[in-house]
């Protein structure tokens, strides 16, 4: 039976988290007077910032659309997760071990979304563990031909998906993931003859969101007998929405905010080349055209200069 998280823990986790740090994973905040920060509201479209965060009080409030609350409410609204998932997410962030009352484990709300993220993380580690294998030589040669050495491959966590039909599937099943979870994560596909790995015989780039969680993968074809497209990406899941995804956003977000600029390039290797060359604001769309949702995400990080604190 799943237990409730104790009220004491809920308060304790909140007190250890700086709401400004959490909000900054999603939008740029600028000082706006004593004890106050401002940015472009993630809950409604706006050109000048009316979204205010007061770190000492632990609250946010938008004077445009009226949204407001504490750090848990912020994550619930923006990540579309439950209250308990928000507490669990932040506890993980600050390394706090939660106590569950009634002797239970994590709540049922610690649901499919979290399992998908866990499966993605385990898959990324599996792919990386394969990159130095004999079978991955073609992949390493490809990287070398593009000017990427071992250090570059490691920096971007590049991996290799074996050619066999179900190595990842077997690995993740052994770690306790269910078929439903793996299909929902789009890591495997269910066909007439059973379940098999989505990516086979390909170089793999883990795609992370702005909070650095692995939400999906990009995969490049390496072998002649692969009839698929040159690049394959994760299909949409509960955590991966290709219309919003920007590869490299986890690495670029700080400098995008700081420098007030973003460089949008075409693909995974372009993002790598840019970052290695010192263009640290580069991101790329993943298998889709640059669209409105991408612009919204970037606009929040490129928040215009903040007006005086007088309006707060
Ligand atoms: Zn708003």
Boltz pocket constraint, residues with backbone or C-beta under 6 A from the ligand:
constraints:
  - pocket:
      binder: B
      contacts: [[A, 41], [A, 42], [A, 43], [A, 44], [A, 51], [A, 62], [A, 63], [A, 64], [A, 65], [A, 66], [A, 67]]
      max_distance: 6.0
